[in-house]
Amino acid sequence: MSDAVPAEAPAALVNRVQMAAILGVAKTTLDEWVKRGCPVHRPARAKGSPARFDVARVVRWRLQDAMRRAWEPHSRPSPLG
């Protein structure tokens, strides 16, 4: 039996339309997330050259972003009403 660590799977790269569909959000929502720091594997360079997203990295970012935003003081209801 080998103790070798398995190599990381190659990145699953998808375009903007596919990434939005995977996440169940509108393309414009994905665009807003990119403005907030969502990782883009390869930005669109020109019309006809679509951006590419690494599915795992985007999902990881989304989870971290949701947790961070959930714990921001201004996003929680005040205990005073």
LOTOR-541805 format. One line per 8 residues: number of its first residue (from 1); their letters; for each residue y, z, x of N, C-alpha, C, CB. Coordinates in steps of 0.02 Angstrom, whole numbers, plus 50000, padded with zeros to 5 digits. Glycine has a CB too. Layout:
NUM = A = Y Z X Y Z X Y Z X Y Z X | ...;
This chain:
1 = MSDAVPAE = 49941 50000 50042 50000 50000 50000 50062 50000 50045 50000 50061 49952 | 50111 49961 50025 50172 49955 50066 50227 50000 50039 50195 49882 50067 | 50267 50028 50085 50324 50069 50066 50388 50028 50065 50331 50129 50112 | 50383 49963 50071 50442 49920 50074 50481 49924 50008 50422 49848 50089 | 50545 49924 50015 50589 49924 49956 50595 49853 49932 50660 49954 49973 | 50584 49841 49867 50588 49772 49843 50659 49745 49850 50566 49768 49769 | 50663 49682 49865 50729 49650 49872 50763 49648 49805 50722 49578 49901 | 50828 49653 49806 50867 49650 49744 50861 49580 49715 50942 49668 49757;
9 = APAALVNR = 50853 49577 49650 50847 49512 49616 50912 49473 49625 50831 49521 49540 | 50907 49407 49628 50968 49367 49634 51013 49378 49573 50950 49292 49641 | 51076 49373 49583 51125 49384 49529 51115 49332 49474 51197 49380 49556 | 51120 49355 49412 51118 49310 49355 51191 49290 49341 51085 49344 49291 | 51208 49229 49357 51277 49205 49348 51282 49164 49285 51299 49164 49409 | 51334 49179 49246 51345 49144 49183 51420 49126 49177 51323 49187 49122 | 51435 49081 49132 51505 49063 49122 51538 49111 49071 51511 48990 49098 | 51601 49100 49058 51640 49144 49014 51612 49147 48943 51713 49120 49011;
17 = VQMAAILG = 51593 49090 48915 51566 49088 48847 51500 49127 48844 51554 49015 48825 | 51457 49117 48893 51393 49152 48894 51403 49227 48904 51349 49124 48950 | 51450 49247 48949 51462 49318 48961 51487 49352 48898 51512 49327 49019 | 51534 49320 48864 51560 49349 48801 51504 49357 48750 51617 49305 48773 | 51460 49307 48746 51404 49310 48698 51355 49366 48716 51367 49243 48696 | 51340 49374 48780 51295 49427 48802 51323 49495 48783 51284 49423 48879 | 51388 49503 48791 51420 49568 48776 51437 49576 48702 51483 49576 48816 | 51433 49523 48663 51448 49526 48592 51522 49535 48579 51410 49582 48560;
25 = VAKTTLDE = 51564 49504 48621 51637 49510 48613 51667 49439 48612 51668 49553 48670 | 51729 49436 48591 51765 49372 48591 51784 49353 48663 51829 49377 48548 | 51792 49289 48675 51812 49266 48742 51879 49296 48761 51816 49189 48744 | 51923 49305 48713 51989 49334 48728 51983 49408 48749 52035 49328 48667 | 51933 49443 48721 51921 49512 48742 51898 49513 48815 51868 49546 48697 | 51853 49469 48833 51831 49463 48902 51890 49448 48948 51776 49409 48909 | 51934 49404 48926 51994 49388 48965 52037 49450 48977 52036 49334 48930 | 52045 49492 48926 52084 49554 48933 52049 49601 48982 52093 49588 48865;
33 = WVKRGCPV = 51983 49605 48979 51947 49648 49025 51956 49625 49097 51872 49649 49007 | 51956 49559 49107 51967 49532 49175 52036 49554 49200 51962 49454 49175 | 52086 49553 49157 52153 49576 49177 52152 49650 49196 52204 49565 49119 | 52106 49689 49165 52100 49761 49180 52054 49775 49238 52074 49797 49119 | 52024 49724 49267 51982 49735 49326 51910 49716 49321 51986 49805 49343 | 51889 49687 49266 51820 49665 49259 51805 49614 49314 51808 49633 49189 | 51749 49623 49350 51734 49579 49406 51717 49508 49385 51678 49608 49447 | 51743 49461 49423 51728 49390 49414 51696 49367 49479 51794 49347 49396;
41 = HRPARAKG = 51637 49339 49474 51601 49317 49535 51639 49259 49568 51529 49296 49518 | 51659 49211 49527 51698 49154 49552 51749 49135 49499 51651 49094 49570 | 51813 49147 49512 51864 49130 49462 51867 49054 49450 51933 49154 49486 | 51891 49036 49392 51901 48965 49376 51955 48938 49423 51921 48954 49301 | 51941 48882 49454 51989 48854 49501 52034 48803 49467 51953 48821 49559 | 52007 48768 49419 52045 48717 49383 52009 48701 49318 52055 48652 49426 | 52041 48664 49275 52009 48644 49212 51945 48605 49230 52057 48600 49169 | 51891 48623 49198 51827 48592 49212 51787 48628 49266 51839 48521 49233;
49 = SPARFDVA = 51816 48680 49295 51781 48721 49345 51780 48792 49317 51817 48718 49416 | 51730 48808 49274 51730 48872 49240 51718 48932 49286 51678 48872 49186 | 51746 48988 49265 51733 49051 49301 51659 49068 49294 51778 49109 49274 | 51633 49105 49343 51564 49127 49341 51564 49203 49345 51522 49096 49399 | 51522 49234 49304 51517 49307 49301 51447 49328 49320 51535 49333 49231 | 51442 49383 49358 51378 49414 49375 51363 49464 49319 51379 49448 49447 | 51312 49450 49279 51298 49490 49220 51292 49565 49236 51234 49466 49186 | 51253 49581 49287 51242 49652 49304 51307 49687 49323 51191 49658 49361;
57 = RVVRWRLQ = 51348 49654 49364 51411 49684 49386 51458 49695 49327 51445 49641 49439 | 51461 49647 49281 51505 49653 49223 51482 49709 49177 51509 49586 49184 | 51417 49712 49164 51391 49766 49121 51404 49834 49153 51315 49757 49110 | 51393 49840 49218 51407 49903 49253 51481 49921 49247 51387 49898 49327 | 51525 49872 49258 51597 49884 49252 51615 49906 49181 51637 49821 49272 | 51586 49873 49132 51602 49889 49062 51583 49960 49045 51566 49840 49015 | 51524 49982 49068 51503 50051 49055 51551 50101 49088 51431 50062 49079 | 51568 50087 49151 51613 50132 49187 51682 50133 49154 51619 50111 49260;
65 = DAMRRAWE = 51706 50074 49133 51772 50070 49101 51772 50107 49035 51791 49996 49090 | 51719 50100 48996 51715 50135 48932 51714 50210 48941 51653 50112 48892 | 51677 50233 48991 51675 50305 49005 51743 50331 49028 51622 50321 49058 | 51775 50293 49073 51840 50314 49099 51891 50318 49042 51865 50265 49153 | 51892 50267 48999 51940 50265 48944 51926 50319 48892 51939 50197 48911 | 51862 50337 48884 51845 50389 48835 51870 50457 48858 51769 50392 48825 | 51876 50467 48923 51897 50532 48949 51970 50536 48967 51856 50549 49008 | 52008 50482 48958 52080 50485 48973 52112 50532 48922 52113 50414 48970;
73 = PHSRPSPL = 52157 50575 48945 52188 50625 48900 52222 50594 48839 52238 50666 48938 | 52256 50538 48847 52293 50510 48791 52247 50477 48739 52343 50459 48815 | 52184 50466 48756 52139 50433 48709 52100 50483 48666 52091 50388 48746 | 52104 50547 48684 52068 50598 48646 52115 50628 48592 52041 50653 48693 | 52088 50643 48534 52129 50675 48483 52152 50744 48505 52091 50680 48416 | 52211 50761 48486 52239 50827 48503 52205 50881 48462 52315 50828 48491 | 52187 50937 48493 52157 50992 48454 52208 51024 48407 52129 51045 48501 | 52272 51009 48417 52324 51038 48374 52338 50995 48313 52388 51048 48414;
81 = G = 52305 50938 48308 52312 50897 48249 52359 50844 48256 52332 50935 48193;
